[in-house]
Amino acid sequence: MRQRSLLPDNEVTFTSRSVKAVTFQGKLSRPIHRWYRLTPSFSPILAEDIARHFGLTEDDHVLDPFSGVGTVPLCMKYRRIGASSIEVNPYLHFVSAVKTRTYTDIEEIADCLGSFVREYRSFNRAPKDAADAQRLLREHEAFIPPIHKPLRWWSEGNLAQLACLRRLLLAYQAEPQHLDLLRMGVLGILVPVSNAKHNHVSLTFDDNPRPTVNIANVIAAKYREMTEDLRSVCAQTCSEVRVYHGNSKAASAVLHGGPKASAVITSPPYPNRFSYARETRPHLFFLNFVKNAEAVGQLETDSIGGTWGKATSVLAEGVAPLNRVVDSLLAPYTARFNGSGELMANYVTKYFNDMYSHAAEIDKVCRSKARLAYVIGNSKFYGHPLPSDEILAAIFAEFGFRLDGIDRMRKRQSKSGLYEAVVFLSR
Ligand SMILES: C[S@@+](CC[C@H](N)C(=O)[O-])C[C@H]1O[C@@H](n2cnc3c(N)ncnc32)[C@H](O)[C@@H]1O
């Protein structure tokens, strides 16, 4: 017998939503969700509202093919709804996987995090002055993350302490799950102690670099927050969720025979030239999720909407529409901005070619009856709007998914004509 929804109150609305109910800001005060801030990630409130709107129960299985920092699987886990997610970026996959595990040995975890901080304090010190920072930096030089221009990212004093932290962490011995939590905490502080500004979707550098701080105090506070969060959720019953590392353009192979989804709740990259590989490069390099810049270029090329570095050269070679459907959907738009250079037309064509391949895979991994919610933003190229939500809906129609509605949730910049929408589909 089909169960009643575990989520009370079916009356939720997806128009005129607050920033907190759509964006990453909804996770800043939420246990576990707050461990790592990915600005273009969505609010747990949104994921929960969609689940409530769909009336999901324990009989359902939710798929998020663009996991990011794991907002959807984490929300489903504590609502006892089974879920799987897929993420192509190895660092974001790590974040999703670590956040969605079930931890029961909280006091052992607290001991491990505490011992690590004590060892770090005995090994590290905050530099007294600029000369001291340079001395420390030389001492830990071999452990500076192999990112381009590291001193743009961190002051000498902070970089020296981070290199020391990296040195300790790379050799540290602990239970694998505890080690992952140690790594998670360190990755969570890299941007907060950097010179990057946080208030833009894309990271930019502050003109006034952030001063040197005592990194041991920062990491100790992060581990306290993580332990507090684990204690606050540990008594709750939850479902097991699974996060896969892979490409959602090959979702059926990645999920290889896992449960079919009755619902998809997701947010793909928007066609706005935002690069997740670029944004996460300090993390990708800090704990060796990638070997070199070439691997980051490959990640960007594999990602939907990839446009940075090597991915741009791929676009410059020219991109033909995958088929007649993509061609006819895009022609009215690409013709308008083609005159300003072919690169953008190629970018948009590649983006929707990829979304078409993705939709073909969603067709395979969903149950015969399924409901989909795709959160997506529109774009503008050379002043010409591109209604990504409508184009996406038309692509899914090719695979038998009926459009139930497009709710425009919020404007992205007032008067720019940019908005974020949720596209509801079903079959
Ligand atoms: C808008 S974000 C998702 C954010 C997520 N809803 C959250 O709250 O964290 C889009 C994600 O899709 C990932 N991605 C891009 N192309 C992908 C692909 N081909 N397969 C799987 N993941 C991909 C990006 O790395 C990024 O993490």
PDBQT file of the ligand as one rigid body, heavy atoms in Angstrom, charges set to zero:
ROOT
HETATM    1  C1  LIG A 501      24.133  23.878 -10.116  1.00  0.00    +0.000 C 
HETATM    2  S1  LIG A 501      25.322  22.756  -9.512  1.00  0.00    +0.000 S 
HETATM    3  C2  LIG A 501      24.381  21.708  -8.502  1.00  0.00    +0.000 C 
HETATM    4  C3  LIG A 501      24.259  22.228  -7.114  1.00  0.00    +0.000 C 
HETATM    5  C4  LIG A 501      23.471  21.333  -6.216  1.00  0.00    +0.000 C 
HETATM    6  N1  LIG A 501      22.041  21.417  -6.475  1.00  0.00    +0.000 N 
HETATM    7  C5  LIG A 501      23.749  21.724  -4.766  1.00  0.00    +0.000 C 
HETATM    8  O1  LIG A 501      22.859  22.228  -4.100  1.00  0.00    +0.000 OA
HETATM    9  O2  LIG A 501      24.907  21.566  -4.363  1.00  0.00    +0.000 OA
HETATM   10  C6  LIG A 501      25.658  21.766 -10.915  1.00  0.00    +0.000 C 
HETATM   11  C7  LIG A 501      26.634  20.615 -10.640  1.00  0.00    +0.000 C 
HETATM   12  O3  LIG A 501      26.659  19.758 -11.778  1.00  0.00    +0.000 OA
HETATM   13  C8  LIG A 501      27.975  19.232 -11.895  1.00  0.00    +0.000 C 
HETATM   14  N2  LIG A 501      28.122  18.720 -13.275  1.00  0.00    +0.000 N 
HETATM   15  C9  LIG A 501      28.376  19.402 -14.410  1.00  0.00    +0.000 A 
HETATM   16  N3  LIG A 501      28.397  18.574 -15.450  1.00  0.00    +0.000 NA
HETATM   17  C10 LIG A 501      28.137  17.332 -14.980  1.00  0.00    +0.000 A 
HETATM   18  C11 LIG A 501      28.013  16.070 -15.596  1.00  0.00    +0.000 A 
HETATM   19  N4  LIG A 501      28.172  15.930 -16.921  1.00  0.00    +0.000 N 
HETATM   20  N5  LIG A 501      27.725  15.003 -14.805  1.00  0.00    +0.000 NA
HETATM   21  C12 LIG A 501      27.575  15.140 -13.458  1.00  0.00    +0.000 A 
HETATM   22  N6  LIG A 501      27.711  16.317 -12.835  1.00  0.00    +0.000 NA
HETATM   23  C13 LIG A 501      27.967  17.414 -13.577  1.00  0.00    +0.000 A 
HETATM   24  C14 LIG A 501      28.861  20.411 -11.551  1.00  0.00    +0.000 C 
HETATM   25  O4  LIG A 501      30.162  19.985 -11.197  1.00  0.00    +0.000 OA
HETATM   26  C15 LIG A 501      28.072  21.033 -10.385  1.00  0.00    +0.000 C 
HETATM   27  O5  LIG A 501      28.497  20.508  -9.171  1.00  0.00    +0.000 OA
ENDROOT
TORSDOF 0
